[in-house]
Amino acid sequence: MPVVNGLQETFSDRIEFVLLDLDDDRQDGIRRELGITAQAQYVLVGADGEIVQKWFGVLDQARVSAELETLLQT
């Protein structure tokens, strides 16, 4: 199972996950706004709309999970 799916299962009651499709031209605006230019890019956006963290490449589920827990506690 891809890491992001595991994170979604764990945090879906507290974090909204939005998955973007690079092949969907209708999502070009949000991808540009977030600075996403290729696959395997992940962006954590806070409730205020500001980018909190970016990840590139293969995600380490334990590390990202710990960062999400920390963010949720602040």
N, C-alpha and C positions, 0 to 999 in steps of 0.2 A: 504494500500500500504506500503511495507517495506520502512523504512527510507532511505536506500541507493538509492532506485529508485527515491524518491523525490529529493534527493541531485543531482542525475544524471540529472534530468530534469532541475534543477535550474542552474547547473554549467557546463553542457556538452559542452558549447561553449568556456569555458575557462580552463577546467580541463579534462584530459583523465581518464576515469574510466576503470579499468581492474578487472573483476570478476573472481576469481579462483574457481575451483571445486576440493574439497578435494578428490573426488573419481577418478579424472583423473590423472593417474600416469605420464602423459607427463608434468604435471605442478609441479612435485616434486622439481625440481631445483629452480624455482622462489619462491616457498613456503619456501624452506630451506633458501634461500638468504634473504628473508624478515622476517624469524622467525615465520612463521605462522604454528601452530601445531594443531589447532582445528577450528571448525566453530565459527562464531561470532567474528572474529578478523579482524581488519581493519588497513591498513597501508597507511599513506600519504607519498608519495615519491616526493621530490622536483625535479625541472628540472635538477639538477646536479646529480640525482640518489641517493642522501642521504635521509635516513629516517628522516622525519620531526616530525611525530607524530604517535602514535599507540593508537588504541581504542580496548577495549575488552567488549564483552557482548552487551547489547541493547544500540543502539545509541540514543542520545538525538539530534534530528534533529536541533533544534534551536542552541544548543551549537556548534555542528560540523559546521553548516552553518556559524556561527559567526567566528569560527577559520579559515575556508576556505577563507572567505572574508578578514580577517586580513592578511592571507598569500598572497593573491593575490595583496594586496596593498603595500607589501614590495618589 
